[in-house]
Amino acid sequence: MAASESSARAFRITVDTGGTFCDLVVADEQRVLGLFKAPTDREDVFASIQAALDLASDEIGISVGSLLGATGTFVYSTTHATNAILEGTTARTAFLCSEGHPNTLLYREGGKEQPHNVAMPYPEPYVPHHLTFELRERILADGSIAVKLDEGHLCGVLARLRELEVDAVGVCLLWSIVNPLHERRVGELLEAELGIPHTLSHELNPIVREYRRASSTVIDASLKPLLGDHLRNLESRLRDAGFQGDPLMVTHVSGGVRSLEDMCAEPLHTVDSGPALAPVAAQEYAISEERAWGEEVIVVDTGGTSFDIGLIKRGSILKTREKWLGGRWTGHITGLSAIDTQSVGAGGGSIAQVDSGGLLRVGPESAGANPGPAAYGQGGSRPTLTDAATVLGFIDPEFFLGGRIRLDVDAARKVVARDVGEPLGLSVPEAAEAIVSVASETMRGFIIERTVVQGIDPRDGILVAGGGAAGLNIVRIARDLGIETVLLPRLAAGLSAVGGQFADLMASLTRSTFLSSEERASQAARVVQELESDVESFLARLPAGHERRRRFVAEMRYEGEMWEIDVDLGESCELVLDDGLPRLHERFDAMHTDVFSTSQPDSPIEVLALRAEARGVADKPAMYEAPGDPRWEGEQGARTAYFDGTPVDVPVLKPGAVNGSIEVSGPLILEEPTTTIVLPPGSAALMTPAHYVVFPTSDASDDGRR
């Protein structure tokens, strides 16, 4: 591609920084141009981005400065906030609550992972007790003021916060979601007296459940100093490198993007936001592939440190408010509406070891990118899934990351033999096969666990697999699950970064309420008006050229139930108003039946919150560039690989550009620059310009769907 031609185009760059690699995807106005990977530098994320930009500029044929100068939008997905929480490096944060309620963060929601284990220590609250302060005030559930805010006492608390050198403050007062008067006044005095970052619960997450609102508030406050500095520093360095486009866009956990300033104001939305983009990309691939139409889609992303799962049901990406950082009940909940992704510690860098009982385990500990697997030759001394795949001949040591890293096969064989083969009395190939088998079983079991709980039989769905390590074992996993069709994107190694190319400018907005079909339904008009006003305010700020969309959801339950479920209201909230209540009841009954296999049509219903999803949708690039003649370009070769312990001379293809669909059969190894796809004997695949359609068993591929 000529430099003058490239520089005239408006580029869109998306970056996803994971625990092992930094993935960067470049697209112009017509198509995605490529995926570029660089090892993640935890100490300096921009260095990783710079390394990936260098690769992209070499491929496209222009300088980094020219590439950035012609980039209109730069989208950044970060694990910075998540890592800070898990590692305990967030800001020193205080918690201000209503008098008499200092233990909200300690008691959480009363659950326990191991209810009969009396030796299990009680988890620490997110904010320690000595940084928790009770304020003299009380607002009741109807919004009336029972006890006025004692500003004299509050000023004393603020003086104490100054003495304790607190960096941020989270404020969560009882029933501020109904009447925020006291919270607002606390915020005003915090700004005037201390001038430090703070979060008010009624602004961030106006929901009824007290622990969830408090937890989200203090987590958000604790991230403001840290993430604000990180994002502004990153944008400054991008500007210095030549970026002149729109403000830096940052991905959030609902699967969209917001401006840097918006995310600095509410950094909680960045927590666990990286995995949220994989289902966004998978949805685009499923739309482009006729075999996926009408199917439930299971999305898996196998990275270096984790195996992530998301689900697309009836064409919609599943969401949840059950995002826990750490274990359920013992960790800390974000309380936000988020794309429902779950992770298990199994990936390409997962470390294999034989425990004291003689059992082989793979993960959750990971070698990461530094030192990485032993095969990287950077000092790694313990066997990983990547080492095992190298020993089995699945990975070409000369072509890892497109040839940028040369793998040390002897180092991989040595650690596999020492740590797994010798303790278990296995040959090196047998030990490597055992590592892959155990890792695959962990992933298979996790897929079953996550799908069945959502009422999905994995045998009835289609699997979209992403991540750099996905192609190594996804066919054996699909076979064991009975899944007939797998979609493997050609850019699978950067599925989340690809998702950033298709993510919309989006805000998730909430208005808490209590509406019953029996009484108080007249309040609905006020709540609906307030929520619609919030939506219109966001949409009015969108740049020109974006299509404006809105979608509303009601969080509902039957009277007396403990938990609510989401009911789609469409593009307006008219069903919540008096005239629409009978239809709303019918829609909720149907959703309740879908989730719980039962309904109670004669029971009163309750609405606890209304949510809106406001979107600005711009044109999306194509996922590939369709080549002209010849029909396909690729290199062929062969090498020995092991399947079920048997060495096999396997053809190796580097497909290059593909026009139309080309059928291939296993045993075969397909090598993309950033991923390897292993087709065992008996499997088949169709190569297309955007993805591979893999049939794990030949019987499944012969049912006429090809």
Secondary structure, 3 states (H helix, E strand, C coil): CCHHHHHCCCEEEEEEECCCEEEEEEECCCEEEEEEEEECCCCCHHHHHHHHHHHHHHHHCCCHHHHHHCEEEEEEECCHHHHHHHHCCCCCEEEEEECCCCCHHHHCCCCCCCCCCCCCCCCCCCCCHHHEEEECCEECCCCCEEECCCHHHHHHHHHHHHHCCCCEEEEECCCCCCCCHHHHHHHHHHHHHCCCCEEEHHHHCCCCCHHHHHHHHHHHHHHHHHHHHHHHHHHHHHHHHCCCCCCCEEECCCCCEEEHHHHHHCHHHHCCHHHHHHHHHHHHHHHHCHHHCCCEEEEEEECCCCEEEEEEECCEECEECCCEECCCCCCEECCCCEECCEEECCCCCEEEEECCCCCEEEEEEECCCCCCCHHHCCCCCCCEHHHHHHHCCCCCCCCEHHHCECCCHHHHHHHHHHHHHHHHCCCHHHHHHHHHHHHHHHHHHHHHHHHHCCCCCHHHEEEEEECCCHHHHHHHHHHHHCCCCEEEECCHHHHHHHHHHHCCEEEEEEEEEEEECCCCHHHHHHHHHHHHHHHHHHHHCCCCCCEEEEEEEEEEEECCCCCCEEEEEECCCHHHCHHHHHHHHHHHHHHHHHHHCCCCCCCCEEEEEEEEEEEEECCCCECCCCCCCCCECCEEEEEEEEECCEEEEEEEEECCCECCCEEEECCEEEEECCEEEEECCCCEEEECCCEEEEECCHHHHCCCCC
